[in-house]
Amino acid sequence: MVPRTVAEIMSRNVRSVQRGTPLLDAVKEMHLHNIGALVITEQGRPVGIFSERDLLKRVVATGLDPRGATVDQAMTGKLISVPPEETFASLCEKMHVGNFRHLPVIDGEKLTGMVSVRDVLAVVSREGLGSVPLQRERRGKARKAKKPGKAAKKSRR
C-alpha cells in the first residue's frame, strides 16, 4: 500500500551535530553511519543541514580545508523541512521541484525524522509504481521504421 504520510516512511534515527562541529568530524559521522546528510542543531533546535552535495560544492569545489573549518561554513542554513503529516505525493513533488535529496521532518520545532530519496525509491520499488519498457532503443541510435509494402533488397554476389 502506498504510504499516505511522511511519518510512514521517514527514518526516525536522525543523526545531527551541533553548530561549530569541526567539518571533518561531521564528514566522519556521515561515513560511519552511511548517511548522506546531517541535521545541524543549535541548543537542540534544527538550524541547517549538511549533505554530500554541500561537501562537494562548498568544500571540495572551493578548496575549503575540512581540517580547519566548521560545519557552519559548509551547511545549508536555510532549512527546508516537512511535517510528519505531509502527504507522500506532496513530499515527492517538493523533493522534485526543490531538487532535494534529504528533507528533515520537523513537528513544531522538534526534529522527528529524516526522509531521503532512498526512502521514496523504496516505496516506488515495493509498490511497483515505476515501470520499465520491455523494449528499449539503443542509446544514441534510433531504430528506423520499416516502410510498409517494400521488401528488403537482396544483394547478388
C-alpha positions as CSV (number, residue, x, y, z in Angstrom):
1,M,0.0,0.0,0.0
2,V,1.3,3.5,-0.9
3,P,2.0,5.4,2.3
4,R,-0.3,8.3,3.0
5,T,2.2,10.4,5.0
6,V,5.8,11.2,5.5
7,A,5.7,9.7,9.0
8,E,5.1,6.2,7.4
9,I,8.4,6.2,5.5
10,M,10.8,8.6,7.4
11,S,13.9,7.4,9.2
12,R,13.4,8.1,12.9
13,N,17.1,7.7,13.9
14,V,18.3,11.0,12.6
15,R,21.9,12.0,13.0
16,S,22.7,15.5,13.9
17,V,25.7,17.6,15.0
18,Q,25.9,20.9,16.9
19,R,26.8,24.2,15.2
20,G,30.6,24.7,15.4
21,T,31.4,21.0,15.0
22,P,34.6,20.5,13.0
23,L,33.8,19.8,9.4
24,L,36.0,16.7,9.3
25,D,34.1,15.3,12.4
26,A,30.8,15.8,10.6
27,V,32.0,14.0,7.5
28,K,33.3,11.1,9.6
29,E,29.9,10.9,11.2
30,M,28.2,10.6,7.8
31,H,30.7,8.0,6.7
32,L,30.4,6.0,10.0
33,H,26.6,5.8,9.7
34,N,26.5,5.5,5.9
35,I,24.2,8.6,5.5
36,G,24.1,11.4,3.0
37,A,23.1,14.3,5.3
38,L,23.2,15.5,8.9
39,V,20.9,18.0,10.6
40,I,22.7,20.9,12.2
41,T,21.3,21.9,15.6
42,E,21.7,24.8,18.0
43,Q,20.5,24.4,21.5
44,G,18.6,21.3,20.4
45,R,16.8,23.1,17.6
46,P,17.4,22.3,13.9
47,V,19.0,25.2,12.1
48,G,20.5,23.7,9.0
49,I,21.5,20.7,7.0
50,F,24.9,19.4,5.8
51,S,24.8,17.0,2.9
52,E,27.1,15.3,0.4
53,R,26.2,17.9,-2.1
54,D,27.3,20.6,0.4
55,L,30.6,18.8,0.8
56,L,31.2,18.8,-2.9
57,K,30.0,22.4,-3.7
58,R,31.2,24.2,-0.6
59,V,34.2,22.3,0.5
60,V,35.8,20.4,-2.4
61,A,35.0,22.8,-5.2
62,T,36.0,25.9,-3.3
63,G,39.2,24.4,-1.7
64,L,37.9,24.8,1.9
65,D,40.2,22.9,4.2
66,P,38.0,20.5,6.1
67,R,40.6,20.1,8.9
68,G,40.3,23.7,9.9
69,A,36.7,24.5,9.0
70,T,33.4,24.0,10.9
71,V,30.2,22.6,9.6
72,D,28.7,26.2,9.8
73,Q,30.9,27.1,6.9
74,A,29.5,24.4,4.6
75,M,26.0,23.8,5.7
76,T,22.8,24.9,4.0
77,G,21.4,27.4,6.6
78,K,18.0,27.9,5.0
79,L,16.4,24.7,6.4
80,I,13.6,23.3,4.3
81,S,11.6,20.7,6.1
82,V,8.4,18.7,6.0
83,P,5.9,17.9,8.8
84,P,5.2,14.3,9.6
85,E,1.6,14.6,8.4
86,E,2.6,15.8,4.9
87,T,1.3,13.5,2.2
88,F,3.6,11.2,0.2
89,A,2.5,12.8,-3.1
90,S,3.3,16.3,-1.7
91,L,6.6,15.1,-0.4
92,C,7.6,13.7,-3.8
93,E,6.6,17.0,-5.5
94,K,8.5,19.1,-3.0
95,M,11.7,16.9,-3.4
96,H,11.4,17.0,-7.2
97,V,10.7,20.8,-7.6
98,G,13.3,21.8,-4.9
99,N,15.9,19.2,-6.1
100,F,16.2,17.9,-2.6
101,R,17.7,14.5,-1.7
102,H,17.1,14.8,2.0
103,L,14.4,16.6,4.0
104,P,14.3,16.8,7.8
105,V,10.9,16.0,9.3
106,I,10.0,18.6,11.9
107,D,7.0,18.6,14.1
108,G,6.6,22.1,15.5
109,E,10.2,22.8,16.4
110,K,11.2,19.2,17.2
111,L,13.2,17.1,14.8
112,T,11.4,13.8,14.5
113,G,12.9,12.2,11.4
114,M,14.6,12.5,8.0
115,V,13.2,11.4,4.6
116,S,15.5,10.8,1.7
117,V,15.2,9.9,-2.0
118,R,16.2,6.4,-0.9
119,D,13.1,6.2,1.2
120,V,10.9,7.4,-1.7
121,L,12.5,4.9,-4.1
122,A,12.0,2.1,-1.7
123,V,8.2,2.8,-1.8
124,V,8.3,3.1,-5.6
125,S,10.1,-0.2,-5.9
126,R,8.0,-2.0,-3.3
127,E,4.7,-0.8,-4.7
128,G,5.6,-1.2,-8.4
129,L,4.9,2.4,-9.1
130,G,7.5,2.7,-11.8
131,S,7.6,0.7,-15.0
132,V,10.3,-0.2,-17.3
133,P,9.6,-0.6,-21.0
134,L,10.2,-4.1,-22.3
135,Q,12.0,-3.0,-25.5
136,R,14.4,-0.1,-25.3
137,E,16.1,1.6,-28.2
138,R,19.8,1.5,-28.4
139,R,21.5,4.6,-26.8
140,G,22.3,7.2,-29.4
141,K,20.8,5.3,-32.3
142,A,17.1,5.4,-33.1
143,R,15.8,2.5,-35.0
144,K,14.4,3.2,-38.4
145,A,10.8,2.1,-39.0
146,K,10.4,-0.2,-42.0
147,K,8.3,1.2,-44.8
148,P,5.2,-0.8,-45.3
149,G,4.9,-2.7,-48.6
150,K,8.6,-2.7,-49.5
151,A,10.6,-5.8,-49.3
152,A,14.3,-5.6,-48.3
153,K,16.6,-5.7,-51.3
154,K,18.8,-8.7,-51.6
155,S,22.3,-8.3,-52.8
156,R,23.5,-10.6,-55.6
157,R,27.0,-11.9,-55.3
